[in-house]
Amino acid sequence: MQFSEIWLRQYVNPAISSEQLGHALTMAGLEVEAMDAVAPAFSHVVVAEVLTAEKHPDADRLQVLTVDVGSGTPLQIVCGASNARVGLKAPCAMVGAALPGFNIKQAKVRGVESFGMMCSAKELGLAEESSGLLELPAEAVIGTDIRDYLQLNDQLFTLKLTPNRSDCLSIVGVARDVAAITGAALQVPATASISPVASTDFKISVREPEACPYYSGRSIRGVNAAVATPDWMQRRLERSGIRSISAIVDITNYVLLELGQPLHAFDAGKLQGDIEVRYANSGEALSLLNQQQANLQQDMLVIADAHGPLALAGIMGGLDSAVSLETRDIFLESAYFAPGVIAGKARRLGLSTDSSYRFERGVDFGSTRQALERATALILEICGGEPGDVVEVKSALPTRKPVTLRYERLLSVLGIPLERSEVSAIFARLGFAARESDGRYEITPPSYRFDIEIEEDLIEEVARLHGYEHIPAIAPQATLAMLPASGSELNRAWVRDALVAGGYQEIVSYSFVDASWERDLLGNNDAIVLKNPIASNMSVMRSGLWGGLLQTLVYNLNRKQPRAKLFEIGSAYHKADSGYAETMRVSGLAYGAAHPEQWAEDERDVDFYDVKAQVDALTHGRAVYQAATHPALHPGQSAHILLDGKIIGWLGKLHPKWQQHYQLPRSTVVFECDLAPLLTVQLPRYQEVAKFPPVRRDIAVVVDEATPVQALLDTMNDAKNVLISDIALFDIYRGKGVPENKKSLAFLVLMQDTQKTLTDAEADAVMSNLLALLKTKHGAELRN
């Protein structure tokens, strides 16, 4: 929100400087993002009139002017501007003037004395380029300081408003807050009802009263749309960042800035039949004012006549019914549209308009009729015409429910002493209807403060009006004690530290992702679709983190990074029986060489087992891997990650088609698992250290090729023989001496007794038992 300080001070003029005003607004929650001077510093420039203009005797493009500057004695000035002529009023910099970048001195120009300089907008620092002198209106008073005449001693305030304070998207809204903050008197422009001279021929039908609870309009006949917009209005519009277009359009924009109510004027001669407010029909289209062809959807509210849509409600008018300089009759519209109906529609069409920006956040329905009357008065004053009567359709407008504030709760939250009289005075300055009884305030906010809904909103209002800078920073005083921490529960930071120690780098990506990622990469055909996505490629909520990792990998490869090890800890989302569920997950990706280039080891690509080792570290070696297929993973190199018998994630090499899709020339291995199971660990248990030597026995068995090694390990470990301390695979053999479709697996078995040295007989008994189990469950035969 950008506005002129002079315009603001017309409505409220506190006795403080511009800098103090900016500080007061910022400390009251209306952050002043920038304060810029309208014009650079210059002096001794006045309104002047050209009395005579004669050709320079020694230069074809120069003229010798006689200029009246209001001092009683005309000045002779040599000027080269093409538009210098007798009767012209323009700025004149007199001798001694300091202009941006240079000073004015008495000089001779081609032998002719010159006692000043006629100025263009560029020379005054008001424009980057100009084609001639800055022409002033005929009524400009000669000798007036140009800074005063053009109100150049002005500041442009730019507010960075939070979405809940759309009541300050107008000069009057900001003025109300300034009056409440400073206690200065508020003088808003008076708006009287305009007496109709004729009737309004158009009838209004609102078919969607919930979307448009209030719609009003009136005809104004016989306007002069070609009349020039007054300089004062153009100046205020331009300083608010709005380009002057034509008188009627400028007036609607002016009222928008002044009162915060968007308006629209239709060329009445182009309307066919009565006005109807409805949702768009399937297949309807509308040519907008910016000449964009909008294909309307059925959830878009339109203003229509018998022929079809005239305007996109609350966003932009149509080109076919637009006001032009030839317009003689208009229909002026002022309406209140529900924020939820307008939200997101402009962005869907690639638009961003002042009207949609306000309607999405909420417009004061209490000033809708006032804005219509204000705009009518300005049109009659500037363009003339005959006003018709106001036609309006009103249904159930939003209500401002009373909000209760407890005095003790206020003091508890703010932590400062406040008298009840001071609290009541703050609500009075804000214009809130307040009733206090037994330490409880019943506050009914005005129509323009739709952000006041709960007790905390009122506490915030008291705090900001009291002044955040007046709330002292008091160090808390409390007895601090360390909270109990379970030894079996790890902090999330442990997972991050473990991955960083393994050479991985953390990324943070959006939770909003492309629908194709979910469908193709993760096989999720029922993704959570966003109602109002910020971009077309961020339209659904992610159910996995691989998409962000792959996107980051491609970004780095495009910048010549040869290898990458990335991880992310973030939320994944999916539909559940009761609605939606959120799960914290950790995901990792390794690409390229397994290790940085070095002299001690030949380069090789990262493989499945490199990443499996990292997952083992995260699960403290408790993970079990079970072959499974996933749409994103290589069918022969992918597995479920199981912990305590439950599937917690996936591990595998990226599928060749995705390698090709992302143009990845080298191996890419990924993993992802739920975070919560990784944070639960088994407490260390005391185990007596044996004083007697261990006994090692090796066993080699022949099994079917399809029998997984893990199955045999599980069988032997499940025997739970107290003498066995460790079992591990140390060899796999296929070839001579082993039948086809068979493989030989060799295991080492460590046995130890804490009370004595094991005998050969005891060790052989254990090995016989293990062999019997393997033969029974897996058909294993002892290899000869």
Backbone hydrogen bonds, N-H to C=O, Kabsch-Sander energy under -0.5 kcal/mol:
donor,donor_aa,acceptor,acceptor_aa,energy
3,F,157,F,-2.0
5,E,155,Q,-2.5
8,L,4,S,-2.1
9,R,5,E,-2.9
10,Q,6,I,-0.7
10,Q,7,W,-0.8
11,Y,7,W,-0.5
11,Y,8,L,-1.7
12,V,8,L,-2.0
13,N,185,A,-0.5
16,I,14,P,-2.1
21,L,17,S,-2.4
22,G,18,S,-2.5
23,H,19,E,-2.2
24,A,20,Q,-2.5
25,L,21,L,-2.4
26,T,22,G,-2.2
27,M,23,H,-2.6
28,A,24,A,-0.9
28,A,25,L,-0.5
29,G,26,T,-1.7
30,L,25,L,-2.4
31,E,29,G,-1.0
31,E,160,K,-0.6
33,E,31,E,-1.0
33,E,158,T,-2.6
34,A,158,T,-1.3
36,D,156,L,-2.0
38,V,154,D,-2.1
39,A,152,L,-0.6
43,S,98,A,-1.0
46,V,92,C,-2.2
47,V,144,T,-2.1
48,A,90,A,-2.1
49,E,68,D,-2.0
50,V,88,L,-2.5
51,L,49,E,-0.6
51,L,66,T,-3.5
52,T,66,T,-1.2
54,E,64,V,-2.2
56,H,62,L,-2.3
59,A,56,H,-0.8
62,L,59,A,-0.6
63,Q,79,C,-2.9
64,V,54,E,-3.7
65,L,63,Q,-0.7
65,L,77,I,-3.3
66,T,52,T,-2.0
67,V,65,L,-0.5
67,V,75,L,-3.0
68,D,49,E,-2.9
69,V,67,V,-0.6
75,L,67,V,-2.9
77,I,65,L,-2.4
77,I,75,L,-0.6
79,C,63,Q,-2.8
84,A,81,A,-1.1
87,G,50,V,-3.0
88,L,85,R,-1.7
90,A,48,A,-2.1
90,A,88,L,-0.5
92,C,46,V,-2.5
93,A,117,M,-3.3
94,M,44,H,-2.1
94,M,92,C,-0.7
95,V,115,F,-0.6
96,G,104,I,-2.8
97,A,94,M,-2.3
99,L,97,A,-0.7
99,L,102,F,-2.1
102,F,99,L,-1.5
104,I,97,A,-2.6
105,K,103,N,-0.5
107,A,114,S,-2.0
109,V,112,V,-3.0
110,R,108,K,-0.6
112,V,109,V,-1.2
114,S,107,A,-3.0
115,F,76,Q,-3.1
117,M,93,A,-2.3
119,C,91,P,-2.5
121,A,132,G,-0.5
124,L,120,S,-1.1
125,G,122,K,-1.4
126,L,121,A,-2.9
127,A,121,A,-0.9
134,L,119,C,-1.9
135,E,133,L,-0.9
136,L,89,K,-3.1
140,A,137,P,-1.6
143,G,47,V,-3.0
144,T,141,V,-1.7
146,I,45,V,-2.5
148,D,145,D,-0.6
149,Y,145,D,-2.4
150,L,146,I,-2.5
151,Q,148,D,-0.6
152,L,147,R,-2.7
153,N,147,R,-0.7
154,D,152,L,-1.6
156,L,36,D,-3.5
157,F,3,F,-2.4
157,F,155,Q,-0.7
158,T,34,A,-2.3
159,L,1,M,-3.2
159,L,157,F,-0.5
160,K,31,E,-3.1
161,L,159,L,-0.9
165,R,162,T,-2.1
166,S,163,P,-0.5
168,C,165,R,-1.8
169,L,166,S,-1.6
171,I,257,L,-2.8
172,V,258,E,-2.4
174,V,170,S,-2.3
175,A,171,I,-2.8
176,R,172,V,-2.3
177,D,173,G,-1.6
178,V,174,V,-2.7
179,A,175,A,-2.6
180,A,176,R,-1.9
181,I,177,D,-2.5
182,T,178,V,-2.8
183,G,179,A,-2.0
187,Q,11,Y,-3.4
197,V,387,P,-3.0
198,A,387,P,-1.9
201,D,199,S,-0.6
205,S,275,I,-2.3
207,R,205,S,-0.7
207,R,277,V,-2.5
208,E,277,V,-0.7
211,A,208,E,-0.5
212,C,208,E,-2.1
214,Y,336,Y,-1.1
215,Y,393,V,-2.2
216,S,334,S,-2.0
217,G,391,V,-2.0
218,R,332,L,-1.6
220,I,330,I,-2.3
221,R,386,E,-2.6
223,V,328,R,-2.7
224,N,383,C,-2.2
225,A,223,V,-0.9
225,A,327,T,-1.0
227,V,224,N,-1.3
234,Q,230,P,-2.4
235,R,231,D,-2.8
236,R,232,W,-1.7
237,L,233,M,-2.4
238,E,234,Q,-2.9
239,R,235,R,-2.1
240,S,236,R,-0.6
240,S,237,L,-1.0
241,G,238,E,-1.5
242,I,237,L,-2.7
247,A,225,A,-0.6
247,A,227,V,-0.6
250,D,246,S,-3.2
251,I,247,A,-2.0
252,T,248,I,-1.9
253,N,249,V,-2.2
254,Y,250,D,-2.5
255,V,251,I,-2.4
256,L,252,T,-1.8
257,L,253,N,-2.2
258,E,254,Y,-2.5
259,L,255,V,-3.1
260,G,255,V,-0.7
260,G,256,L,-1.5
261,Q,255,V,-0.7
264,H,333,E,-1.6
266,F,331,F,-2.9
267,D,321,S,-2.5
268,A,266,F,-0.9
268,A,329,D,-1.7
269,G,329,D,-0.7
270,K,267,D,-2.1
271,L,268,A,-1.2
273,G,271,L,-0.5
275,I,203,K,-2.6
276,E,304,A,-2.9
277,V,205,S,-2.9
278,R,276,E,-0.6
278,R,302,V,-2.0
280,A,300,M,-2.5
283,G,296,L,-0.5
284,E,281,N,-1.9
286,L,294,A,-2.1
288,L,286,L,-0.7
288,L,292,Q,-2.8
289,L,317,G,-1.7
291,Q,288,L,-2.1
294,A,286,L,-3.0
294,A,292,Q,-0.8
295,N,293,Q,-0.6
296,L,284,E,-1.9
296,L,294,A,-0.9
300,M,297,Q,-2.1
301,L,299,D,-0.5
302,V,278,R,-3.4
303,I,311,A,-2.5
304,A,276,E,-3.2
304,A,302,V,-0.5
305,D,308,G,-2.3
306,A,272,Q,-2.4
307,H,272,Q,-0.5
310,L,303,I,-4.2
311,A,303,I,-1.7
312,L,316,M,-2.9
313,A,301,L,-1.5
313,A,311,A,-0.8
315,I,312,L,-2.4
316,M,312,L,-1.6
318,G,310,L,-1.6
319,L,287,S,-3.7
322,A,319,L,-1.3
327,T,324,S,-1.3
330,I,220,I,-2.4
331,F,266,F,-2.3
332,L,218,R,-2.9
332,L,330,I,-0.5
333,E,264,H,-3.3
333,E,331,F,-0.5
334,S,216,S,-2.6
335,A,262,P,-0.6
336,Y,214,Y,-2.8
338,A,211,A,-2.4
341,V,338,A,-1.2
342,I,338,A,-1.1
343,A,339,P,-2.4
345,K,342,I,-1.7
346,A,342,I,-0.6
348,R,344,G,-1.7
349,L,345,K,-1.1
349,L,346,A,-0.7
350,G,347,R,-1.4
351,L,346,A,-3.3
357,Y,353,T,-2.3
358,R,354,D,-1.3
359,F,355,S,-2.9
360,E,356,S,-2.4
361,R,357,Y,-0.6
362,G,358,R,-1.8
365,F,363,V,-0.8
367,S,364,D,-1.4
368,T,365,F,-0.7
371,A,367,S,-2.5
372,L,368,T,-1.4
373,E,369,R,-2.2
374,R,370,Q,-2.6
375,A,371,A,-2.6
376,T,372,L,-2.2
377,A,373,E,-2.4
378,L,374,R,-2.0
379,I,375,A,-2.4
380,L,376,T,-2.7
381,E,377,A,-2.1
382,I,378,L,-2.3
383,C,379,I,-3.0
384,G,379,I,-1.0
384,G,380,L,-0.6
386,E,221,R,-2.8
388,G,219,S,-3.2
389,D,198,A,-0.6
391,V,217,G,-3.1
393,V,215,Y,-2.8
395,S,213,P,-3.1
397,L,395,S,-0.9
401,K,399,T,-0.9
403,V,443,I,-3.1
405,L,441,Y,-2.4
407,Y,405,L,-0.5
407,Y,439,G,-2.9
410,L,406,R,-2.2
411,L,407,Y,-2.1
412,S,408,E,-2.1
413,V,409,R,-2.3
414,L,410,L,-2.4
415,G,411,L,-2.2
423,V,419,E,-1.9
424,S,420,R,-2.6
425,A,421,S,-2.1
426,I,422,E,-2.0
427,F,423,V,-1.9
428,A,424,S,-2.0
429,R,425,A,-2.3
430,L,426,I,-1.7
431,G,427,F,-0.6
431,G,428,A,-1.0
432,F,427,F,-2.5
433,A,444,T,-1.8
434,A,432,F,-0.8
435,R,442,E,-1.6
437,S,440,R,-2.4
440,R,437,S,-1.2
441,Y,405,L,-3.1
442,E,435,R,-3.2
442,E,440,R,-0.5
443,I,403,V,-2.9
443,I,441,Y,-0.7
444,T,433,A,-2.8
449,R,446,P,-1.6
450,F,448,Y,-0.7
452,I,449,R,-1.2
453,E,451,D,-0.9
457,D,454,I,-0.9
458,L,454,I,-1.1
459,I,455,E,-1.9
460,E,456,E,-2.2
461,E,457,D,-1.8
462,V,458,L,-2.3
463,A,459,I,-2.4
464,R,460,E,-2.6
465,L,461,E,-2.0
466,H,462,V,-2.4
467,G,463,A,-1.9
468,Y,27,M,-0.9
470,H,467,G,-1.5
471,I,468,Y,-1.4
474,I,472,P,-1.0
475,A,473,A,-0.5
478,A,476,P,-0.6
480,L,478,A,-0.7
489,E,486,S,-1.1
490,L,488,S,-0.5
490,L,679,L,-3.1
494,W,491,N,-1.8
495,V,491,N,-0.7
495,V,492,R,-0.7
496,R,492,R,-1.5
497,D,493,A,-2.8
498,A,494,W,-2.4
499,L,495,V,-2.0
500,V,496,R,-2.4
501,A,497,D,-2.4
502,G,498,A,-1.0
503,G,500,V,-1.7
504,Y,499,L,-2.4
505,Q,565,K,-2.5
507,I,567,F,-2.3
513,V,511,S,-0.5
513,V,540,V,-2.9
517,W,514,D,-0.8
518,E,514,D,-1.2
519,R,515,A,-2.3
520,D,516,S,-2.9
521,L,516,S,-0.8
521,L,517,W,-1.2
522,L,517,W,-1.5
524,N,518,E,-3.6
525,N,523,G,-0.9
528,I,541,M,-0.5
529,V,527,A,-0.7
530,L,539,S,-2.9
538,M,535,A,-1.7
539,S,513,V,-0.6
540,V,513,V,-2.0
541,M,528,I,-2.5
542,R,511,S,-2.3
549,L,545,L,-1.5
550,L,546,W,-2.7
551,Q,547,G,-2.2
552,T,548,G,-2.1
553,L,549,L,-2.3
554,V,550,L,-2.5
555,Y,551,Q,-2.0
556,N,552,T,-2.1
557,L,553,L,-2.6
558,N,554,V,-2.3
559,R,556,N,-1.0
560,K,557,L,-1.8
561,Q,556,N,-1.8
564,A,591,Y,-1.6
566,L,589,L,-2.4
567,F,505,Q,-2.2
568,E,587,S,-2.4
570,G,568,E,-0.6
570,G,585,R,-2.1
572,A,583,T,-2.6
573,Y,542,R,-3.1
574,H,581,A,-2.0
576,A,579,G,-2.4
579,G,576,A,-1.3
581,A,574,H,-2.8
583,T,572,A,-2.7
585,R,570,G,-3.2
586,V,673,C,-2.5
587,S,568,E,-2.5
588,G,671,F,-2.5
589,L,566,L,-2.7
590,A,669,V,-2.7
591,Y,564,A,-2.8
592,G,667,S,-1.7
594,A,604,R,-2.9
606,V,592,G,-3.0
610,D,607,D,-0.7
611,V,607,D,-1.4
612,K,608,F,-2.1
613,A,609,Y,-1.9
614,Q,610,D,-1.0
615,V,611,V,-2.1
616,D,612,K,-2.6
617,A,613,A,-1.7
618,L,614,Q,-1.8
619,T,615,V,-2.0
620,H,617,A,-0.8
621,G,616,D,-3.1
622,R,619,T,-1.6
624,V,642,L,-2.5
626,Q,640,H,-1.8
628,A,638,S,-1.4
633,L,630,H,-1.6
634,H,653,K,-3.6
637,Q,634,H,-1.5
639,A,651,L,-2.7
640,H,626,Q,-3.4
641,I,649,G,-2.6
642,L,624,V,-3.3
642,L,640,H,-0.6
643,L,646,K,-2.7
646,K,643,L,-1.6
648,I,641,I,-3.2
649,G,641,I,-1.1
650,W,672,E,-2.7
651,L,639,A,-2.2
652,G,670,V,-2.4
653,K,637,Q,-2.3
654,L,668,T,-3.2
655,H,632,A,-2.6
658,W,655,H,-1.0
659,Q,655,H,-2.1
660,Q,656,P,-2.3
661,H,657,K,-2.2
662,Y,658,W,-2.4
663,Q,660,Q,-0.8
664,L,659,Q,-3.2
669,V,590,A,-2.5
670,V,652,G,-2.8
671,F,588,G,-2.1
672,E,650,W,-2.4
673,C,586,V,-2.3
674,D,648,I,-2.6
675,L,584,M,-2.5
678,L,675,L,-1.0
679,L,675,L,-0.8
679,L,676,A,-1.4
680,T,677,P,-1.0
681,V,488,S,-2.3
681,V,679,L,-0.6
690,A,688,E,-0.6
695,V,751,M,-3.1
697,R,749,V,-2.4
699,I,747,F,-2.4
701,V,745,L,-2.4
702,V,781,E,-3.3
703,V,701,V,-0.5
703,V,743,K,-2.3
705,E,741,N,-2.3
707,T,704,D,-1.4
711,A,708,P,-0.5
712,L,708,P,-1.0
713,L,709,V,-2.2
714,D,710,Q,-2.8
715,T,711,A,-2.0
716,M,712,L,-2.2
717,N,713,L,-2.6
718,D,714,D,-2.5
719,A,715,T,-0.6
719,A,716,M,-0.7
720,K,717,N,-1.4
724,I,721,N,-1.3
725,S,750,L,-2.8
726,D,750,L,-1.3
728,A,748,L,-1.9
730,F,746,A,-2.8
731,D,746,A,-1.3
733,Y,744,S,-2.6
738,V,735,G,-2.5
742,K,739,P,-1.3
743,K,703,V,-2.2
744,S,733,Y,-3.1
745,L,701,V,-2.9
745,L,743,K,-0.5
746,A,731,D,-2.7
747,F,699,I,-3.0
747,F,745,L,-0.5
748,L,728,A,-3.0
749,V,697,R,-2.8
750,L,726,D,-2.8
751,M,695,V,-2.7
752,Q,723,L,-2.7
763,A,759,T,-2.1
764,D,760,D,-2.8
765,A,761,A,-1.9
766,V,762,E,-1.8
767,M,763,A,-2.1
768,S,764,D,-2.4
769,N,765,A,-2.1
770,L,766,V,-2.1
771,L,767,M,-2.5
772,A,768,S,-2.2
773,L,769,N,-2.0
774,L,770,L,-2.3
775,K,771,L,-2.3
776,T,772,A,-2.4
777,K,773,L,-2.5
778,H,774,L,-2.1
779,G,775,K,-1.1
780,A,774,L,-1.5
781,E,702,V,-2.0
783,R,700,A,-2.7
